[in-house]
Amino acid sequence: MLRTHTCGELNEKNIGDSVTLCGWVDTVRDHGGLVFIDLRDRYGKTQLVRSGSVTDYKSEDCIRVSGKVRARPKGTENSKIPTGSIEISVDTIETLSEARPLPFEVSKSRETNEELRIKYRYLDLRNPAVQKNIFVRHRVCQIIRRQFDKHGFIEVETPILTKSTPEGARDYLVPSRLNPGEFYALPQSPQLFKQILMVAGFDRYFQIAKCFRDEDLRSDRQPEFTQLDLEMSFLEEKDLFAIIEETCRAIWKEILGVELAPFARLTYQDALARYGSDKPDLRFGLEFQDVSELVKNCEFKVFRDALKKKEGAVIGFCVPEARATRKDIDALTEFVKGQGALGLAYFKMESGKLDSPIAKFIDEKTQRKLIELFRAENGGLLLFIADERQKTQKILGALRSEISKTPQGSHLIKPGLFHFAWVMDFPLFQWNGDEKRWDSEHHPFTSPNLEDWGKYKPTGELGRIRSRAYDLVLNGNEIASGSVRIHDEKLQKEIFDTLGLSEKDIRERFGFLLKAFEFGAPPHGGIALGLDRVLTILLGLDSIREVIAFPKNQKAADPMTEAPSPVNERQLKELGIKIR
């Protein structure tokens, strides 16, 4: 090796040793003939001292130095870094590579325009604050592998070049030169392969898998992303939940030193009724209360008209200690209108009474019951939406989330909280109003609740059929999704038929899976956990791009490599492709 030590390991025990270090110049300080250089590598920093001119070296030059370790003069120690008690008295310096003028200061790269950061990602990644995210990612992957190995799981890599079997997003297609006019697809997930591994008898599979989806991007999406993918045979939901919970506990304990609270369990319907979302943030309350019965005879026309609708409801929640002004309430009203509401009804709790322009339409007895129901105290803000039930729940769910980000709700969430919840019993199907047909809520391989299937399939009440699907939610984010799968060929064909797939569609898209089911498929199920999203929450970051070594920008492009890019006519001709 060109070095005897790294820049993060020397301490008082090494005083007097002759050492050689390699790294990048972090800072240079000229103290009048005595030059101090902080040398940096991924392990840390070491202070160098030499006599001479500062002009020979500048930030980000890559150098090799040799010298003796000595104690720093008393009073100049730096207790913030492991090497802060020593320095190197330099004998020789060799420049390994000079750095050109920098597009941004490495130590402040996170304050730089994101597009520039991605373009010069190799400089951004030199920033210890950015490197930390990648190091934590490595540690989390090691924890995952240890945990799953302990439980008898086998890590298996599944193909990247596979068949186009649309699973909700657009596929990335790859043309085949050897089979002109035909295409591979990059996998949106290893779904079919992991099910086939169960048919093959592997029993317990996992993979830290790369997946690809051609979809519009946002802060928690990338065109290529990584998921912890797993499948188990002969399982019940509780078996899978236990392994995922144990793995999350191990990650949080080792990385943050945090003991996680018990994971909550909610049904899909309960989550909507209480929080207006199938991925509720449980770090704070603001649970909904249906007050339809309480206000059905009141004189407020908006409430009365809403309750005349089929499935009409008046639902609300109370924000404690909101101390909201009229301007605050107007802003919240505009927000819910943007979500599709006609307006926002409210009461402010002041001096033990409800104050609102609509208070005169609600009798005192009903007001007292509202105060009691919401346990309202002075400074509290009661908010209500009146409309069709599902619409009301959805709008209130968005409002609940929005309030937690405003000054009126800033006190609701204490820093450092992590609340996990399993959401279960999702609908098996969702109605596609545009195309007038039923779609799978998750994917077509999800097992129905067999009791519901037998009860509601014959009557055509498909919207009432529950699935054996489940999501894992963390702080209001869906971080994992999975289900018990269909392993019976006949039932799988019935599901395809219900979705309106023709025999030709079924054979072309999924024929190989159904063929595998003909040879003794075991009951099985699994889940996929979004590793990038988990890391983002774990580290308290705002974007998954921060935890990916080489991310794409919001246009799914890489400014560093300039991908995607045109290809020459010869390549297109070989593939039999013409650009239209």
GIPEMO-V538308 format. One record per pair of residues at least 4 apart in sequence whose ideal C-beta (glycine too) atoms are under 8 Angstrom apart, sorted by the first residue. I is the first residue (numbers start at 1). GAP is how many residues later the second one is. Records with the same first field share a line. If there is no record, write none. Layout:
BEGIN
I->GAP  GAP
END
This chain:
BEGIN
2->18  20  62
3->17  18  19  61
4->15  16  17
5->4  5  9  14  15  16
6->15  35  37  38
7->14  16  32  33  34  36  37  38  39  76
8->33  35  36  37  38  74  75
9->34  35  73  74
10->4  7  9  36  59  73  76  78
11->71  72  74  75
12->59  73  74
14->5  55  72
15->54  55  56  71
16->52  53  54
17->51  52
18->48  49  50
19->47  48  49  50  69
20->44  45  46
21->18  20  25  27  43  44  45  67
22->19  40  41  42  43  74
23->16  17  18  23  39  40
24->15  16  17  36  37  38  39  75  102
25->12  13  14  15  32  33  34  35  36  38  74
26->11  12  13  14  19  33  80  81
27->10  11  32
28->7  8  9  10  26  29  30  31
29->6  7  8  25
30->4  5  24
31->4  5
33->18  19
34->15  16  17
35->14  15  16  17  18  19
36->11  12  13
37->10  11  12  13  20  53
38->7  8  9  10
39->6  7  8  9  24  26  49
40->4  5  86  88
42->86  89
44->37  38  39
45->36  38
46->37  40  41  42
47->25  31  36  39  40  41
48->17  19  39  40  42
49->38  39  40  41
50->17  39  40  43
52->4
56->37
57->4  6  36  38
58->41
59->40  43  46  47
60->39  42  46  63  66
61->34  36  37  38
62->33  34  35  36  37
63->30  31  32  33
64->29  30  32
65->23  25  27  28  29
66->24  25  26
67->21  22  23  24  25
68->20  21  23
69->17  18  19
70->16  17  18  19
71->14  15  16
72->4  5  6  12  13  14  15
77->7  8
78->6  7
79->5
80->4
102->4  21
103->13  16  17  20
104->4  5  8  12  13  16  19
105->4
106->17  18  20  21
107->20
108->4
109->8  14  15  17  18  21
110->7  17  19  20
112->4  5  12
113->4
114->4  431  439
115->4  438  444
116->4
117->4  7
118->6  427  433  434  435  440  441  442
119->440  441
120->4  440
121->4  428  429  439
122->4  438
123->4
124->6
125->5  6  9  424
126->4  5
127->4
128->4
130->4  416
131->4
132->4  407
133->4  402  406  408  413  414
134->4  413  415
135->4
136->4  119  399  402  403  411
137->4  394  398  410
138->4
139->4  115  116
140->4  111  115  391  394  395  398
141->4  67  390
142->4
143->4  104  107  108  111  112
144->4  62  64  84  103  107
145->4  10  63
146->4  104
147->4  96  99  100  103
148->5  7  56  58  82  95  99
149->4  6
151->53  92
152->51  52
153->51  52  53  77
154->48  50  51  52
155->50  51  52  53
156->41  46  49  51
157->50
158->4  29  32  35  36  49  51
159->28  34
160->26  27  50
161->13  23  25
162->22  23  24  25  31
163->21  22  346  349
164->7  9  19  20  21  345
165->20  27  344  345
166->4  5  343
167->21  22  24  276
168->20  275
169->19  44  45  46
170->43  44  45
171->14  15  17  41  43
172->13  14  40  41  42  51
173->10  11  12  13
174->9  10  11  12
175->7  8  9  400  401  402
176->4  6  7  8  399
177->397  398
180->395  396
181->395
186->26
187->6  22  24  25
188->23  24  25
189->20  22  38  40  339
190->4  17  19  21  39
191->4  252  254
192->4  253  318  320  321
193->4
194->4  11  13  35  36  37  332
195->4  36  250  290  318  321  326  329
196->4  316  317  320
197->5  8  34
198->4  5  7  33  34  35  289  323  324  326
199->317  318  320  321  322  323
201->32  321
203->29  30  31
204->26  27  28  29
205->24  25  26  27  321
206->22  23  24  25
207->21  22  23
208->18  19  20  21  323
209->17  18  19  20  319
210->14  15  16
211->13  14  15  16
212->11  12  13
213->8  10  12
214->9  342
215->6  8
216->5
217->4  5  6  335  337  338  339
218->336
219->323  324  325  326
220->257  312  313  316  323  324
221->4  323
222->310  322  323  326  329  330
223->329  333
224->328
225->305  306  307  319
226->304  305  306
227->301  302  303  304
228->252  300  301  303
229->297  299  300
230->10  13  296  297  298
231->293  294  295
232->7  8  292  293  294
233->289  290  291
234->288  289  290
235->4  5  249  288  289  290
236->248
237->4  187  231  233  247  288
238->4
239->4
240->4  242  285  286  287
241->4  22  181  229
242->4
243->4
244->4  228  236  283  285
245->4  18  175
246->4
247->4
248->4  12  172
249->4  10  11
250->4
251->4  283  287
252->4  6  7  8  166  286
253->4  5  6  7
255->283
256->282
258->158  160
260->158  160
261->157  158  159
263->157  158  159  209
264->18  155  156  157  158
265->156  157  159
266->4  5  8  14  155  156  157  158
267->4  156  157  158
268->4  10  155  156  157  158  159  198
269->4  156
270->4
271->4  6  7  8  9  150  152
272->4  5  6  118  121  122  125
273->15  17  120
274->6  13  14
275->5  6  7  11  12  13  122  125
276->4  12  117  118  119  120  121  122  123  124
277->4  117  120  123  124  199
278->145  148  193  195  200
279->144  192  194  197  198  199
280->117  141  143  193  196
281->119  120  123  132  138  194  195
282->137  139  191  193
283->129  130  131  134  136  192  193
284->120  125  128  129
285->127
286->31  32  33  114  117  118  123  126
287->30
288->27  28  29  105  108
289->26  27  28  84  85
290->23  24  25
291->4  23  24  25  79  82  93
292->4  15  20  21  22  23
294->72  75  76  79
295->5  8  12  19  67  71
296->7  8  11
298->5  6  63  64  65  68
299->5  62  63
300->4  45  58  61  62
301->4
302->4  40  41  43  84
303->4  11  42  81  83
304->4
305->4  81
306->6  7  8  80  81  82
307->5  6  7  79
308->4
309->78  79
310->78
311->77  78  79
312->74  75  76  77
313->73  74  75  76  79
314->70  71  72  78
315->69  70  71  74  77  78  81
316->29  58  66  67  68  69  80
317->57  65  66  79  83
318->31  56  57  58  62  63  64  65
319->5  61  62  63  64  84  89  90  93
320->56  57  59  60
321->56  58  59  90
322->6  57  58  59  86  87
323->56  85
324->4  5  8  24  57  84
325->4
326->4
327->4
328->4  78  79  80
329->4  15  17  52
330->4
331->4  75
332->4  12  14  51  67  70  71  74  76
333->4  10  11
334->4
335->4  63  64  67
336->5  7  8  49  59  62  63
337->4  5  6  7
339->55  56  59  60
340->51  55
341->44  46  54
342->45
344->39  40  41  55
345->11  13  38  39  40  41
346->10  35  36  37  38
347->7  8  9  11  12  20  23  29  34  35
348->6  7  8  32  33  34
349->4  5  6  22  27  28  29  30  31  32  33
350->5  28  29
351->27
352->26
353->14
354->5  8  13  16  17  22  28
355->4
358->4
359->8
362->4  5  8
363->4
364->4
365->4
366->4
367->4
368->4
369->4
370->4  6  12
371->4  5
374->6  8
376->4  6
381->27
383->13  16
385->7  10  11  14
386->6
387->4  5  8
388->4
389->4
390->4
391->4
392->4
393->4
394->4
395->4
396->4
397->4
398->4
399->4
400->4
401->4  75
402->4
403->5  6  9
404->5  6  8  9
405->4  5
406->4
409->4
413->4
417->58
418->56  57  119
419->55  56
420->52  53  54
421->51  52  53
422->48  49  50  51
423->47  48  49  50
424->45  46
425->24  41  42
426->15  16  40  41  43  44  45
427->14  36  37  38  39  40
428->12  13  18  20  21  24  25  34  37  38  39  41
429->9  10  11  12  33  34  36  69  70
430->8  9  10  11  33
431->6  7  8  32
432->4  5  6  7
437->62  63
438->24  60  61  62
439->60
440->4  6  55  59
441->5  26  28
442->4  25  27  39  41
443->40
444->48  51  52  55
445->38  40  41  47  68
446->21  22  23  37  38  39  40
447->20  21  36  37  38  39  40  44  78
448->4  5  17  18  19  20  43  47
449->4  16  17  18  19
450->4
451->4
452->4  12  13  14
453->4  12
454->4
455->4
456->4  5  6  8  9
457->5  8  37  41
461->4
462->36
467->16
468->15  16  57
469->12  13  14
470->11  12  13  57
471->7  9  10  11
472->6  7  8  9  55  57
473->4  5  6
474->5  60  63
475->62
477->56  60
478->52
479->50  51  54  55  58
480->47  48  49  50
481->46  47
482->43  44  45  46
483->42  43  44
484->39  40  41
485->39  40  41
486->5  6  9
487->30  34  35  36  37
488->4  29  33
489->4  25  28  29  32
490->4
491->4
492->4  21  22  25
493->4  13  21
494->4
495->4
496->5  9  10  14
497->4
501->4  5  8
502->4
503->4
504->4
505->4
506->4  5  8
507->4
510->4
511->4
512->4
513->4
514->4
516->5
517->4
529->5
530->4
531->4
532->4  12  15  16
533->4  11
534->4
535->4  6  9  12
536->5  6  7  8  10  11
537->4
539->7  8
541->5  6
542->4
544->4  7
545->6  7
550->8  10
552->4  5  6
553->4  5  6
556->8
557->5  6  7
558->4  5
567->4  5
568->4
569->4
570->4
571->4
572->5  6  7
END
